[in-house]
């Protein structure tokens, strides 16, 4: 004799939703404003990294592009889990889809990092550029140079 109740249709989906709902409540949005871009039209490329290893390997967890108008742009990264993130951005002024550099490897197009972090002849370390995203929505600004 079987005394266990038979599962109702949809019960598994309801249980799964109940388990996932608290995780969605912890997600936050990161609003990014970028300033000091070129006056002429350009495309802004932004990459988001969630740890030092992916930052060092240029393996972004998310990326976006946006048109720059009047040297400014705004982007929104949605549904981020709480943690530390770093952003890299550059304004593609000539439309070739990459950050151009001179013979010494120095950028010839405007670029920047979260926290307006600066490196010494290289990109700044993840720790210098890292910002903390918690359960609340976050705003940050990058000034290109």
C-alpha positions as CSV (number, residue, x, y, z in Angstrom):
1,X,0.0,0.0,0.0
2,X,1.4,3.4,-1.0
3,X,0.7,6.2,1.4
4,X,2.8,8.9,-0.4
5,X,0.7,11.6,-2.1
6,X,1.0,11.7,-5.9
7,X,2.7,14.9,-7.1
8,X,0.3,17.4,-8.7
9,X,1.0,18.7,-12.2
10,X,3.0,21.9,-12.1
11,X,4.2,21.2,-8.5
12,X,7.8,20.9,-9.6
13,X,7.6,24.2,-11.5
14,X,6.1,25.9,-8.5
15,X,8.9,24.5,-6.2
16,X,11.6,25.5,-8.7
17,X,10.2,29.1,-8.9
18,X,10.1,29.3,-5.1
19,X,13.7,28.4,-4.9
20,X,14.9,30.8,-7.6
21,X,12.8,33.8,-6.6
22,X,15.0,34.7,-3.6
23,X,18.0,34.7,-6.0
24,X,16.3,37.1,-8.4
25,X,15.7,39.4,-5.4
26,X,19.5,39.6,-4.9
27,X,20.2,40.7,-8.4
28,X,21.0,44.4,-9.0
29,X,21.4,46.7,-12.0
30,X,24.6,48.7,-12.7
31,X,24.0,52.0,-14.4
32,X,27.1,53.3,-16.2
33,X,27.6,56.9,-17.4
34,X,30.6,57.6,-19.6
35,X,31.9,61.2,-20.0
36,X,34.7,63.0,-21.8
37,X,34.4,61.1,-25.0
38,X,35.1,62.5,-28.4
39,X,32.9,65.3,-29.7
40,X,32.5,63.5,-33.0
41,X,30.3,60.4,-33.4
42,X,31.9,57.3,-31.9
43,X,30.8,53.9,-30.7
44,X,31.5,53.1,-27.0
45,X,32.6,49.6,-26.2
46,X,32.2,48.5,-22.6
47,X,33.3,45.1,-21.0
48,X,32.3,43.9,-17.5
49,X,34.5,41.5,-15.5
50,X,33.6,39.7,-12.3
51,X,37.0,38.6,-11.1
52,X,40.7,39.2,-11.5
53,X,41.4,36.2,-13.7
54,X,38.7,37.1,-16.3
55,X,39.9,40.7,-16.2
56,X,43.5,39.7,-16.8
57,X,42.5,37.3,-19.7
58,X,40.0,39.9,-21.2
59,X,37.2,37.4,-20.9
60,X,34.2,39.6,-20.1
61,X,31.1,38.3,-18.3
62,X,29.1,40.9,-20.2
63,X,29.7,43.5,-22.8
64,X,27.7,46.3,-24.5
65,X,28.1,49.0,-27.2
66,X,26.4,52.3,-27.3
67,X,26.6,55.4,-29.5
68,X,28.4,58.3,-28.0
69,X,26.7,61.7,-28.4
70,X,28.3,64.9,-27.3
71,X,31.1,62.9,-25.7
72,X,28.6,61.0,-23.4
73,X,26.9,57.7,-23.2
74,X,24.8,55.7,-20.7
75,X,24.5,51.9,-20.4
76,X,22.7,49.5,-18.0
77,X,23.9,46.1,-17.0
78,X,20.9,44.3,-15.5
79,X,20.5,41.3,-13.1
80,X,24.0,41.2,-11.7
81,X,24.7,39.0,-8.7
82,X,26.2,40.7,-5.7
83,X,30.0,40.9,-6.0
84,X,33.0,42.9,-7.2
85,X,33.1,43.9,-10.9
86,X,35.5,46.0,-13.0
87,X,34.7,47.8,-16.3
88,X,36.8,48.7,-19.3
89,X,35.6,51.1,-21.9
90,X,36.9,52.7,-25.1
91,X,35.4,55.0,-27.7
92,X,35.9,53.6,-31.2
93,X,36.5,56.9,-33.0
94,X,37.3,55.5,-36.5
95,X,34.7,52.7,-36.6
96,X,37.0,49.7,-36.9
97,X,35.7,47.9,-33.8
98,X,38.9,47.9,-31.8
99,X,41.0,50.1,-29.6
100,X,43.8,51.5,-31.8
101,X,47.3,51.9,-30.4
102,X,50.5,53.5,-31.6
103,X,53.8,51.7,-32.2
104,X,54.6,51.6,-28.5
105,X,51.2,50.0,-27.7
106,X,49.7,53.1,-26.1
107,X,46.1,53.8,-27.0
108,X,45.3,56.4,-29.6
109,X,41.6,56.4,-28.9
110,X,39.9,57.4,-25.6
111,X,39.6,54.8,-23.0
112,X,38.8,54.4,-19.3
113,X,38.2,52.0,-16.4
114,X,35.8,51.9,-13.5
115,X,36.8,54.0,-10.5
116,X,38.7,56.0,-13.1
117,X,41.6,53.7,-12.3
118,X,44.9,54.4,-14.0
119,X,47.7,51.9,-14.8
120,X,51.3,52.5,-15.4
121,X,51.8,51.9,-19.1
122,X,49.3,49.1,-18.8
123,X,45.7,48.5,-17.7
124,X,45.2,49.0,-14.0
125,X,44.9,46.0,-11.8
126,X,41.4,44.5,-11.2
127,X,41.6,45.6,-7.5
128,X,42.1,49.2,-8.6
129,X,39.1,49.2,-10.9
130,X,36.8,46.9,-8.9
131,X,33.5,48.3,-7.7
132,X,31.2,46.5,-5.3
133,X,27.6,45.7,-6.5
134,X,25.3,44.6,-3.7
135,X,21.6,43.8,-3.8
136,X,20.8,47.5,-4.4
137,X,21.1,49.1,-7.8
138,X,24.4,50.8,-8.3
139,X,25.6,53.8,-10.4
140,X,29.1,54.6,-11.6
141,X,30.9,57.0,-13.9
142,X,33.9,56.5,-16.2
143,X,35.8,59.5,-17.5
144,X,37.6,58.7,-20.7
145,X,41.1,59.9,-21.3
